[in-house]
Amino acid sequence: MSSYDDDMQHEEIPAKILDLAQGSAPTSLKTMRACKRCGILKTLHQFLNEGCDNCPYLEMADDRERCNMLTSAFFEGVVAVMDPSDSWAAKWLRVDNCVPGVYAITVTGQLDPNTIEDLENKGIKYRCRPAGS
C-alpha cells in the first residue's frame, strides 16, 4: 500500500461531500414520477423501495397505492440540484432545505384534501407548484 493510500484512509470526508452522497437521482427515465409535495424525481420502483427522501412522513415505501396517490407521472422541466443550500435554483424551487437530487419544475396534480389536512396537523407546509404558476 502506498503512502497516498494511507493518507486517504486517515483523511476525513468533508460534510458537504457526505451530503452529496445522500442525494437522490432517478435510475431510469421510464416510470419517472415526481413527489407531489417536494417535486423530487424518482422511478416508481425507487418510491416503493425508499419512499420520498424529503417527505418520509408521507409513508410511501412499500405502499403502491400511496405512491400512486402522492406522486405524479406528469411534470414539466427538470433541475439537478447538487448543493441545495447554495443553489439559486433550489431556492427558486423552494427545495433549499431538501436533499440533493433531481427535481421537477412543475408537477401536475395535487395532494388529496385528507393528506393536506394531515400535513397541516403535523405542522408541515404543503408547497404546491402546479403547471402554469
N, C-alpha and C positions, 0 to 999 in steps of 0.2 A: 504494500500500500504506500502511495506517495505521501509526502508531507502536505500536498494540496488536499488530498482526501481526508487526512487527519484534521486539517483546518476546517474543512466543510462540515465534518461531523460535530465539531465543537461550536460552530457558529450558530447563533440563534436566528431563527427566521423572523423577519420583521412582521409586526402585527398586520400591516397593510397587505402584505403578501398572503398571510393566513386568511384574511377576509376575502381576498380574491379567490382563494381556493374553495371557499364556501359558495361561490357563485353558481348560478343555475343556467343551463343552456339546453334548448330542445335537442334531442338526439336524432330527430328526423323532421323533415318538412311536412311529411304526411301525418295526418291526425293531430296537427299542432292546434292547441287551444290556448285561450287567454283566460286567466282568472278574472272574474267579473268585478272583484274588489280592487286588486292592485295592478292588473294587466300583465303580470309575468307570463311569458310564453313557455309552454312545455307540451310534450305529447300527452295524449290521454293516458297512455301507459305510465308516464312519469307521475302524473297527478294521482293515478291509482296507487302507485307504489310509495310515493313520498308525500303526497298532499301538496299544498302550496307552502313554499318556504317562508313567505311573508305573512300568511294568514293561517297558521296552524289551528286556530280556533274554529275554522270552517269545517274541520274534520273530514277532509275529502279522501284521505288514504283508505284504501280497501273498501270504498263505497262508490260503485259505479253510478248509482242514481244521483248521489250528491255531486260527483264530478260533473255529470251532465247538466245538473241544475245550476251549479256555481261557476261553470266555465262556459266559454263560447267559442265556437269554431269560426265566428265572423268577427274580424277585426281589421283595422287598417293601419299600415305603417309599422315599422319595426325599428327599435332603437336598442343597441347593445350598450349597456351601462357597466363599465368596469369599476369605477370608483364613485358610488352614488353620492357620498358626502361632498365630493369635489367636482361634480359634473353639473353644468348648467342645464343639460338635457334632463337629468334626473330631477332637478329642482322644478323644471318646467312641467314634467310629467307627474310631479309630486310623489316620487319614489326615492327621494334622497335619504330616507331612513330605512330603505329596503335593502335586500341582498343584491350583490352584483348579479346581473343576468340580462336576458333579452326581454324587452317589454313592448307591448302593443301601444301605439299612439292613441288609438280609439278602439273601444270594444263595443260591439253591438249586443244589446241585451242588458237587462237589469236583474239584480237580485230580487227574489220574491219578497213581498212585504213582511212575512214571518222572519226571514233571515235578517232583513234590515232592522226589525224590532229587536231581535236577539243581539245584534251588534250594538245597537244603541243602549240596551240594558247593560251590556258589558263595558260601556264607555268607549267603544271603538267606532271611529268615524268611517262612514261608507263614502268613498270617493268615486263617484260615477264620472266616467269620461266618455259619454256617448258620442257617436259619429255626428259630425256637424257642429260640435260645440267649440 
